[in-house]
Amino acid sequence: MTGQSSGNMRTFEPIAITGIGCRFPGGADTPARFWDLLTAGGDAIVEVPQNRWSIKRFYSADPTEPGKMYVRRAGFLREPIDLFGVCPEYRSGFKAPFPITPPNPVEKKK
């Protein structure tokens, strides 16, 4: 319920949740499957899938090595990544929410 103040009185209006969608690792693509995964003590952490990126190219056990990652396992969606149904007009300007550093960047000579 939402509340609005009007002087000393507060009024409430009912709200309704009319739908829910989710995509979680481990194939939990509905609220019921996500709940089942949680209550069963499921582990959705897996080795980096080959269709995502080359673990051989980007992995290093040294966490300080630039352009590399030091983990081999994470939570991944099983279904194709489609930017969650975002229309193409908006996708064209999509930028990652974090800076992406290419592996082994070439330093510019001064």
C-alpha positions in Angstrom: 0.0 0.0 0.0 1.1 3.5 -0.7 0.8 6.2 1.8 0.3 9.9 1.3 0.3 12.5 4.1 -2.5 15.0 4.3 -1.9 17.1 7.4 -2.1 14.6 10.3 -4.0 12.0 8.3 -2.5 9.4 6.2 -4.4 7.7 3.4 -3.6 4.3 1.8 -4.3 3.1 -1.6 -4.2 -0.6 -2.6 -1.6 -1.8 -5.1 -1.4 -5.0 -7.0 1.5 -6.9 -8.4 0.2 -8.1 -11.8 3.3 -9.9 -13.0 6.8 -10.9 -12.2 9.7 -12.0 -14.4 13.1 -13.3 -13.4 16.2 -14.9 -14.9 18.6 -16.4 -12.5 21.5 -18.8 -12.8 20.7 -22.5 -12.5 17.8 -22.4 -14.9 15.6 -20.6 -12.4 13.5 -18.7 -14.9 10.3 -18.5 -12.9 9.6 -17.4 -9.3 8.6 -21.0 -8.5 11.9 -22.5 -10.0 13.9 -19.9 -8.2 12.2 -20.7 -4.9 12.8 -24.5 -5.6 16.5 -23.8 -6.2 16.8 -21.9 -2.9 14.9 -24.3 -0.7 16.7 -27.3 -2.2 20.0 -25.6 -1.3 20.9 -25.6 -5.0 24.2 -24.3 -6.3 24.0 -22.4 -9.6 27.7 -21.6 -9.8 29.4 -23.2 -12.8 32.6 -23.1 -14.8 32.5 -20.3 -17.4 30.5 -21.7 -20.4 32.6 -22.0 -23.6 30.0 -20.0 -25.5 30.5 -16.9 -23.2 34.3 -16.4 -23.5 37.6 -18.2 -23.6 38.6 -19.1 -20.1 42.1 -19.9 -21.4 42.4 -16.4 -22.8 41.1 -14.4 -19.9 41.9 -16.4 -16.8 45.0 -16.0 -14.6 45.5 -17.3 -11.1 47.2 -14.0 -10.3 44.5 -11.5 -9.3 46.8 -8.5 -10.0 47.4 -9.4 -13.7 45.9 -6.6 -15.8 43.1 -7.6 -18.3 42.6 -11.0 -16.7 40.1 -12.5 -14.3 41.1 -14.7 -11.4 37.9 -16.7 -11.0 36.8 -19.7 -13.1 33.3 -20.1 -11.8 30.3 -17.8 -11.6 26.5 -17.7 -12.0 25.4 -17.7 -15.6 22.1 -17.7 -17.3 21.4 -20.8 -19.4 19.3 -19.0 -22.0 20.7 -16.7 -24.6 21.5 -13.2 -23.5 19.1 -10.9 -25.5 19.3 -7.8 -23.3 16.0 -9.0 -21.7 13.8 -8.0 -24.6 15.1 -4.4 -24.9 14.0 -3.1 -28.3 16.8 -2.6 -30.9 16.4 1.2 -30.9 17.5 1.3 -27.3 20.1 -1.4 -27.6 22.1 0.5 -30.2 23.2 3.0 -27.5 23.7 0.3 -24.9 26.9 0.6 -22.9 28.1 -1.8 -20.2 27.5 -0.5 -16.7 31.2 -0.9 -15.9 34.4 -0.1 -17.9 35.6 -3.0 -20.0 39.3 -3.2 -20.3 40.5 -5.3 -23.3 42.9 -8.1 -22.4 46.6 -7.1 -22.5 45.9 -3.5 -23.7 48.7 -2.0 -25.8 50.2 1.0 -24.1 50.7 4.1 -26.1 54.2 5.2 -26.7 55.1 8.7 -25.7 
